[in-house]
Amino acid sequence: MTFNRRTLIGSALALAACDGRIDAAAQPTSRGPAPALRDLAPFPFGTQLISDELSIPGVADLARRHFDQVNTGFELKMEYIVQADGRLRFDGGDRLAAFCRANNQVLHGHTLVWYADQPAWFERLDGSRRAFEAAFDGYISEVAGRYAGRARAWDVVNEPVTDEGSELRESLWSRNLGQDGHFVRAFEQARQADPDAILFTNDYHLESNPTKRRTFLNLVERMVRRGVPIDGIGTQCHVSVDLPRGALTQSMRDIASLGLPVHVSEFDCSMIPDGVFPASRRDRETAQIRLYEEALESYASLPAAQQYGFTVWGVRDAESWLRRTDYGGDASDTPLLFDDEGRPKPVFWSVAETLGG
């Protein structure tokens, strides 16, 4: 480590809460320099970036200093890559790959197949089995093959389970290739395109919906028994401040029970509760800190061989997807480690200590 943890836990990181945790409402008025989180973390510690954000003052500096892994957001999804005439664009993904290469960071490709991505080019082939198969295979081969040697891993099939949680999603892909068929085919094609990439399937609300978690893990287990080359499990962990204590810990244990590497792939903690929750800012900040700590501690408890990485879904609050009202977000939300100006927040210092511990 390049940062001396004694400095971190000294006067600049005095703890206010009686249990040794940081009280969000009782922060020291001054601190020393913010330690680089990537140097403190005992496992890969990542963030999500969009290539345009690299031009925003301060964002690139924060990303390169604090994170050693980058998730590509939407720029390696079909919605960005596949054009109306079937051509593929890679400018955003290439820029992120170059950024990672320049800063000794890992690139995590997100995502090859997603139920919500149904490009017009593929919709024209709906019902034409052979043509659809050829296009599907060709797409995965070209995209995963392009980043072979640059992407450490891929989310191959993203969010395969419904929100309700007891069923798998229907989509353009399942309709043309079969519910199991499109899943199997995607992983097999990704393996052929990049034999060295770590291949994940990824989903959300696994920590808050036990039914969905059970369906998801049953799918993974069934596919692994079938010989499908699934190398790891991604749990997104978009949580809110009212998530009950212990939910993240139980979910992590269940997910790790399959023995595969685990990626906490999109962590953020919304300050907007899903249900009834104390309205004071202090209570919500304290809950946010608790949830970041619980997520990191439960992840750190996994065997080292299962710790693929922990990714925070964004650098600054200003760029968070939870601010986007077109996604149902709230412009006042503050779910990340750095504020709108790139300054470390109370939750940052808690994360620094938890990683350093």
C-alpha positions in Angstrom: 0.0 0.0 0.0 1.2 3.5 -0.7 -1.0 5.1 2.0 -0.2 4.7 5.7 -3.3 3.5 7.4 -2.1 4.9 10.7 -2.5 8.4 9.2 -6.0 7.5 8.1 -7.2 6.3 11.5 -5.5 9.1 13.3 -6.9 12.6 14.0 -8.0 13.0 10.4 -10.4 10.1 10.7 -11.6 10.4 14.3 -14.6 8.3 14.8 -17.7 9.8 16.4 -20.0 6.8 16.9 -19.6 4.6 20.0 -19.4 1.4 18.0 -16.4 2.7 16.1 -18.4 3.6 13.0 -18.4 7.1 11.5 -21.5 9.2 12.5 -22.5 11.1 9.4 -23.7 14.0 11.5 -20.6 14.3 13.6 -17.8 14.5 11.1 -14.4 16.1 11.9 -14.1 19.6 10.4 -10.9 18.9 8.6 -9.1 15.8 7.3 -5.8 15.0 5.7 -5.5 14.1 2.0 -8.1 11.6 0.8 -6.3 8.2 0.5 -6.5 6.3 -2.8 -9.2 3.7 -2.4 -7.6 1.4 -4.9 -4.5 1.2 -2.7 -6.5 0.4 0.4 -8.8 -2.3 -1.1 -7.7 -5.9 -0.6 -9.7 -6.8 -3.8 -10.3 -5.0 -7.1 -12.2 -1.8 -6.4 -14.0 -0.3 -9.5 -16.3 2.3 -10.8 -18.6 2.9 -13.8 -17.7 5.4 -16.4 -19.1 6.8 -19.6 -16.5 8.0 -22.0 -17.9 11.6 -22.2 -17.4 11.9 -18.4 -13.6 11.7 -19.0 -13.9 15.3 -20.4 -15.6 16.6 -17.2 -13.1 18.4 -15.1 -12.0 16.3 -12.2 -13.8 13.1 -13.1 -10.9 11.4 -14.9 -8.5 12.3 -12.1 -10.8 10.8 -9.4 -11.4 7.7 -11.5 -7.7 7.0 -12.1 -6.7 7.7 -8.5 -9.3 5.8 -6.6 -10.4 2.8 -8.8 -8.5 0.0 -10.5 -11.4 -1.4 -12.5 -13.9 0.3 -14.9 -17.3 -0.9 -15.9 -18.3 0.4 -19.3 -21.9 1.6 -18.4 -24.0 1.6 -21.6 -21.2 2.0 -24.2 -20.7 -1.7 -24.7 -24.4 -2.5 -24.8 -26.3 -3.0 -28.1 -28.2 0.2 -27.5 -25.0 2.1 -28.2 -23.1 -0.3 -30.5 -25.8 -1.4 -33.0 -26.7 1.2 -35.6 -30.0 1.3 -37.6 -28.2 -0.1 -40.7 -26.5 -2.9 -38.7 -23.1 -1.2 -38.5 -21.3 -1.3 -35.1 -19.8 1.6 -33.3 -17.0 1.2 -30.8 -15.8 4.8 -30.2 -17.0 4.9 -26.6 -15.8 1.5 -25.7 -12.4 2.1 -27.3 -11.9 5.3 -25.4 -12.6 3.6 -22.1 -10.3 0.7 -23.0 -7.5 3.2 -23.8 -8.2 5.0 -20.5 -7.9 1.8 -18.6 -4.7 0.8 -20.4 -3.1 4.2 -19.6 -3.9 4.0 -15.9 -3.3 0.3 -15.2 -7.0 -0.4 -14.7 -9.1 -3.5 -15.6 -11.9 -3.1 -18.2 -15.2 -4.9 -17.4 -17.4 -5.3 -20.4 -21.1 -4.6 -19.8 -23.1 -6.2 -21.4 -23.4 -8.5 -24.4 -27.1 -9.6 -24.2 -29.8 -7.7 -22.3 -33.5 -8.3 -22.5 -34.2 -4.5 -22.8 -31.9 -4.1 -25.8 -33.8 -5.0 -28.9 -32.1 -3.1 -31.8 -34.2 -2.5 -34.9 -31.5 -4.4 -36.9 -32.3 -7.6 -34.9 -36.0 -7.0 -34.8 -36.1 -7.2 -38.6 -34.9 -10.8 -38.3 -37.5 -11.7 -35.7 -38.9 -15.1 -36.7 -36.2 -15.9 -39.2 -34.3 -18.5 -37.1 -31.2 -19.1 -39.2 -30.7 -15.5 -40.0 -31.2 -14.5 -36.4 -28.8 -17.2 -35.1 -26.1 -15.9 -37.5 -26.6 -12.3 -36.5 -26.6 -13.2 -32.8 -23.4 -15.2 -33.1 -21.7 -12.7 -35.3 -22.5 -9.8 -33.0 -21.1 -11.5 -29.9 -18.1 -12.7 -31.8 -17.2 -9.3 -33.1 -17.8 -7.4 -29.9 -16.2 -9.8 -27.5 -13.4 -10.5 -30.0 -12.6 -6.8 -30.4 -11.9 -6.4 -26.7 -10.1 -9.8 -26.3 -6.9 -9.0 -24.3 -8.4 -5.7 -23.2 -11.5 -6.7 -21.3 -10.9 -8.9 -18.3 -14.5 -10.0 -18.1 -18.0 -9.7 -19.6 -21.5 -9.5 -18.3 -22.7 -12.0 -20.9 -26.4 -12.1 -20.1 -27.8 -9.3 -18.0 -30.8 -9.4 -15.8 -32.4 -12.7 -16.8 -35.0 -12.8 -14.0 -38.3 -10.8 -13.9 -38.8 -8.1 -11.2 -41.4 -10.3 -9.5 -38.7 -13.0 -9.3 -40.3 -16.4 -9.9 -39.8 -16.5 -13.7 -37.2 -15.8 -16.4 -37.7 -12.9 -18.7 -39.2 -13.2 -22.2 -37.5 -11.1 -24.8 -36.6 -10.9 -28.5 -33.7 -13.2 -27.7 -35.7 -15.9 -25.9 -38.4 -15.8 -28.5 -36.0 -16.6 -31.3 -33.4 -18.8 -29.6 -35.3 -20.2 -26.7 -35.3 -19.4 -23.0 -32.3 -21.6 -22.2 -31.1 -21.5 -25.8 -30.2 -17.8 -26.0 -28.5 -18.0 -22.6 -26.4 -21.1 -23.6 -25.6 -19.7 -27.0 -24.5 -16.3 -25.6 -22.0 -17.9 -23.2 -20.6 -20.3 -25.8 -20.1 -17.6 -28.3 -18.4 -15.3 -25.8 -16.1 -18.1 -24.8 -15.1 -18.8 -28.4 -14.6 -15.0 -29.1 -12.4 -14.6 -26.0 -11.3 -17.8 -24.3 -9.5 -15.8 -21.5 -12.3 -13.6 -20.5 -14.2 -14.2 -17.2 -17.9 -14.6 -18.1 -20.6 -13.4 -15.8 -24.4 -13.3 -15.6 -25.7 -10.4 -13.6 -28.9 -9.2 -12.0 -30.4 -6.7 -9.5 -32.5 -6.8 -6.3 -31.0 -10.1 -5.3 -30.4 -8.6 -1.8 -34.0 -7.4 -1.4 -36.0 -10.1 -3.2 -35.3 -13.7 -1.9 -37.6 -15.2 -4.5 -35.7 -13.5 -7.3 -32.4 -14.5 -5.7 -33.5 -18.2 -5.6 -34.7 -18.2 -9.2 -31.4 -16.6 -10.4 -29.2 -19.0 -8.5 -31.2 -22.0 -9.6 -30.7 -20.8 -13.2 -26.9 -20.4 -12.7 -26.6 -23.8 -11.0 -28.7 -25.5 -13.7 -26.5 -24.0 -16.5 -23.3 -24.8 -14.8 -24.4 -28.5 -14.4 -25.2 -28.4 -18.1 -21.6 -27.3 -18.9 -22.3 -23.7 -19.8 -19.1 -21.7 -19.3 -20.3 -19.4 -16.6 -17.3 -18.2 -14.6 -19.0 -15.8 -12.1 -22.1 -14.2 -10.7 -22.7 -10.4 -10.7 -25.0 -8.9 -8.0 -25.7 -5.3 -8.8 -26.7 -4.0 -5.4 -28.6 -0.8 -6.2 -29.9 -0.3 -2.7 -31.8 2.3 -0.8 -31.2 3.6 2.8 -34.2 1.6 4.1 -32.8 -1.8 3.2 -33.0 -3.9 6.4 -29.8 -4.6 8.2 -28.4 -8.1 7.3 -30.1 -8.3 3.9 -26.8 -7.7 2.0 -24.9 -10.2 4.2 -27.5 -13.0 3.7 -27.6 -12.4 0.0 -23.8 -12.5 -0.3 -23.7 -15.8 1.5 -26.3 -17.3 -0.7 -24.7 -16.1 -3.9 -21.2 -17.3 -2.8 -22.6 -20.7 -1.9 -22.3 -21.8 -5.5 -18.5 -21.4 -5.3 -18.2 -19.1 -8.3 -16.4 -15.7 -8.2 -18.7 -12.9 -7.2 -18.8 -9.3 -8.5 -20.6 -6.6 -6.6 -21.2 -5.0 -9.9 -23.2 -1.8 -9.6 -23.2 -0.7 -6.0 -24.8 2.6 -5.0 -27.1 3.6 -2.1 -30.0 5.9 -2.8 -30.9 8.4 -0.1 -34.5 8.2 -1.3 -36.1 5.3 0.7 -38.3 2.8 -1.0 -40.7 2.8 1.9 -41.3 4.6 5.2 -38.0 5.8 6.7 -36.9 8.6 9.0 -36.9 11.8 7.0 -33.9 13.5 8.7 -30.7 13.9 6.6 -28.7 12.6 9.5 -30.6 9.3 9.8 -30.3 8.7 6.0 -26.6 9.5 5.9 -26.0 7.1 8.8 -28.0 4.4 7.1 -26.1 5.0 3.8 -22.8 4.6 5.6 -24.0 1.4 7.4 -25.0 -0.2 4.1 -21.7 0.6 2.3 -19.9 -0.9 5.3 -22.1 -4.0 5.4 -21.7 -4.6 1.7 -17.9 -4.2 1.9 -17.6 -6.3 5.0 -19.8 -9.1 3.7 -17.8 -9.1 0.5 -14.5 -9.2 2.3 -15.6 -12.2 4.2 -15.8 -14.3 1.0 -12.8 -16.6 0.1 -10.2 -14.6 -1.8 -10.7 -16.8 -4.8 -14.3 -15.6 -5.1 -13.5 -11.8 -4.8 -13.6 -10.7 -8.4 -14.2 -7.1 -7.5 -16.5 -4.5 -5.9 -17.7 -1.8 -8.3 -19.4 1.5 -7.3 -21.8 2.7 -10.0 -20.3 6.0 -10.7 -17.8 8.5 -9.5 -19.6 11.7 -8.5 -23.2 12.2 -7.4 -23.6 14.7 -10.3 -23.3 11.9 -12.9 -25.3 9.2 -11.1 -28.1 7.5 -13.0 -30.2 7.9 -9.9 -30.3 11.7 -10.7 -32.0 11.0 -14.0 -35.7 11.7 -13.9 -36.2 9.7 -17.2 -35.2 6.7 -15.2 -37.5 7.6 -12.4 -34.7 9.1 -10.4 -34.6 12.1 -8.1 -32.3 15.1 -8.9 -31.6 15.5 -5.2 -30.2 12.0 -4.7 -26.6 11.6 -3.4 -25.8 7.9 -3.7 -22.0 7.9 -4.3 -18.7 8.5 -2.6 -18.0 12.0 -4.0 -20.2 15.0 -4.1 -21.1 17.1 -7.2 -17.7 18.9 -7.0 -15.7 15.7 -6.5 -15.2 16.2 -2.8 -15.1 13.1 -0.5 -18.3 12.7 1.5 -18.7 11.2 5.0 -19.4 7.8 3.3 -16.1 8.0 1.5 -14.2 8.1 4.8 -16.2 5.2 6.1 -15.4 3.2 3.0 -11.7 4.1 3.3 -11.5 2.8 6.8 -13.5 -0.3 6.0 -11.2 -1.1 3.1 -8.1 -0.3 5.1 -9.4 -2.5 8.0 
